Amino acid sequence: MKIYLLALGAGLLVGVIYSLLNVRSPAPPVVALVGLLGILVGEQLVPLARSYFQRTPVDHSWLHHQVKPHVFGQMPKRGDSTDRKQA
């Protein structure tokens, strides 16, 4: 969680600097970000459709072990060794 807060803080700092310099942010518009989300979700639809047409049940663990990490990224675990190294 700490890395996300650091990323947010860095983004806010850069945003303030851009505002002080009267520079527009090069960040993509919201439409592009929604399109990227569509790509991530669309990648998961093909395996889901295959399992539907092959009449194999969609395993709940497939959603948690394949879809969730791919769409949302691997979330850091509490007390992860990488958090201690970065502190």
N, C-alpha and C positions, 0 to 999 in steps of 0.2 A: 504494500500500500504506500510505503514511503516513496518509492520511485514514481508513482503516479502523482503524488503531491509535489514532488520536485519538478516533474514535467509541467504540471499546471502552473507552478510558481515561475518557472523559466518562461513559459508562454505569456503569462501576465506581464512579466518584466519586459519582454520583447515588445509586447503590445503597447506598453507605456512609452517605450523608447520610440517606436514608430509614430505614436501620436505626437510626441514632442517634436519630432523631425518632420511632421506633416507628410509622412510616407504611407502609401496604401499597402496593406498586408498582401503578400503574394500567396496567401492561403487560398485553396480552391473554394469556390462557392458551395453552398449547402447542397445544391443539385448534384454536384460531382461526388460529394460524400454519400449522398443517398444512393447514387449509382454504384459506388463501391460496396455498400451494404447489400445491394441487390446482387452483385457478383458473388459475394460470400454466401448468401442464402441460396442463390441459383446453383452453386457448386454442390450443395447438399441435396438438391431436388432429384438429381439423376440417380444416386444410390437409393433414395427413398422410392422413386418410381420403379426401379428394377426390383426391389424387394416386394413391392405391391403386385407387379405383374407376374412375378415368380411365385406368388402366394406364400412367401416366407414372412413370418411375423416380424414387425419392426421391434427390435429389442430396445427396451428403455435404456439399457447401458450404452447402446449405440449413440443415442442422443447426448448422453453425458460424456462419453469418451471420444467421440468423433466430431459431432456437430458443435457442441459448446466450446471446446478448446480452439477449434478452427475459426469460428465466427467471432468469439470474444477474446481469444488469446489465452495463454496460460496465466492464470492469476497467481500471484505469489502466495505462498503459504505462510502462516504466522510462524515466526521463529526460523524462517528459511536461512540457510547459511549465507546466501547471497546478500540478504539484508544486512547481516553483521559485517560482511566485508566492505560494503559500500558506506557504512556509517562512519 
